[in-house]
Amino acid sequence: MTIMGILNAFEESNAHLQSLFKPLEESFTGNAASEGLPKVAQLKTDLAEFRTALNTLRGAIEATGGSAGTVKDTDMAQAARFLAIQ
């Protein structure tokens, strides 16, 4: 499993949790609504922050290890040095 595979799994899990918001909100009625709805709102906020953090992490990984990242640039520079050895 790759890092990007793990991030994709997190995103799928996040999307699944978001799909539960409406049923959760509809299930809290009466006295339960005063306790449950704020928890659902907090969960929405937490998942939005989590998604933002995942996107930031994905961007950092792409910038460092992606096909155009700094790791590739470093590897190419090192390969050029190696090939230049006589």
Secondary structure as the mmCIF struct_conf table of DSSP 4:
data_model
#
loop_
_struct_conf.conf_type_id
_struct_conf.id
_struct_conf.beg_label_comp_id
_struct_conf.beg_label_asym_id
_struct_conf.beg_label_seq_id
_struct_conf.end_label_comp_id
_struct_conf.end_label_asym_id
_struct_conf.end_label_seq_id
HELX_RH_AL_P HELX_RH_AL_P1 ILE A 3 SER A 19
TURN_TY1_P TURN_TY1_P1 LEU A 20 LEU A 20
HELX_RH_AL_P HELX_RH_AL_P2 PHE A 21 SER A 27
TURN_TY1_P TURN_TY1_P2 GLY A 30 GLY A 30
HELX_RH_AL_P HELX_RH_AL_P3 ASN A 31 GLY A 65
BEND BEND1 GLY A 66 GLY A 66
TURN_TY1_P TURN_TY1_P3 SER A 67 ALA A 68
BEND BEND2 GLY A 69 GLY A 69
HELX_RH_AL_P HELX_RH_AL_P4 THR A 70 ALA A 84
#
